[in-house]
Amino acid sequence: MGQNIKQSRKSKMKKTSDDMEKLKLEIAEEIGLLDKVKSQGWAGLSAAESGRIGGLLIQRKKRQGN
């Protein structure tokens, strides 16, 4: 009763669709970050690296009309 349970950061993060995850991995591979993502996970990327992937992801989605 009245317990204050803290959620881990991972449980608070939005879940991405499988298609989006595949696209992120494809982009990571293209810019040479796939090994780092596989060994350290997405959280292991720097802000600049994450931003680069996010920017390319948005560009592709715009080109696809999504």
C-alpha positions as CSV (number, residue, x, y, z in Angstrom):
1,M,0.0,0.0,0.0
2,G,1.4,3.4,-1.0
3,Q,4.6,1.9,-2.3
4,N,6.6,4.3,-4.5
5,I,7.9,2.1,-7.3
6,K,10.3,3.7,-9.7
7,Q,10.2,2.6,-13.3
8,S,13.4,2.0,-15.2
9,R,14.3,4.2,-18.0
10,K,13.8,1.4,-20.5
11,S,10.2,0.8,-19.4
12,K,9.4,4.5,-19.9
13,M,10.8,4.6,-23.4
14,K,8.4,4.4,-26.4
15,K,8.4,1.1,-28.2
16,T,9.2,1.4,-31.9
17,S,7.6,-0.7,-34.6
18,D,9.5,-3.6,-36.2
19,D,9.7,-1.7,-39.5
20,M,11.1,1.4,-37.8
21,E,13.6,-0.7,-35.9
22,K,14.8,-2.4,-39.2
23,L,15.2,1.0,-40.8
24,K,17.2,2.3,-37.8
25,L,19.5,-0.7,-38.0
26,E,19.9,-0.2,-41.8
27,I,20.9,3.4,-41.3
28,A,23.2,2.5,-38.4
29,E,24.9,0.0,-40.7
30,E,25.3,2.6,-43.6
31,I,27.0,5.1,-41.3
32,G,29.2,2.5,-39.6
33,L,27.5,2.3,-36.2
34,L,25.9,-1.1,-36.4
35,D,28.7,-2.8,-34.5
36,K,28.5,-0.2,-31.7
37,V,24.7,-0.6,-31.5
38,K,25.0,-4.4,-31.4
39,S,27.6,-4.3,-28.6
40,Q,26.3,-1.4,-26.5
41,G,22.7,-1.0,-27.5
42,W,21.0,2.3,-28.7
43,A,21.8,3.9,-25.3
44,G,25.5,3.5,-26.0
45,L,25.4,6.0,-28.9
46,S,26.5,9.6,-28.3
47,A,23.9,12.4,-28.8
48,A,25.5,13.3,-32.1
49,E,25.4,9.7,-33.4
50,S,21.7,9.3,-32.3
51,G,20.9,12.6,-34.0
52,R,22.5,11.6,-37.2
53,I,20.5,8.4,-37.3
54,G,17.3,10.3,-36.4
55,G,17.9,12.9,-39.1
56,L,18.4,10.3,-41.8
57,L,15.4,8.4,-40.5
58,I,13.2,11.5,-40.9
59,Q,14.6,12.2,-44.4
60,R,13.7,8.7,-45.5
61,K,10.2,8.8,-44.0
62,K,9.6,12.1,-45.8
63,R,10.8,10.6,-49.1
64,Q,8.4,7.7,-48.6
65,G,5.5,10.0,-47.9
66,N,5.0,9.0,-44.3
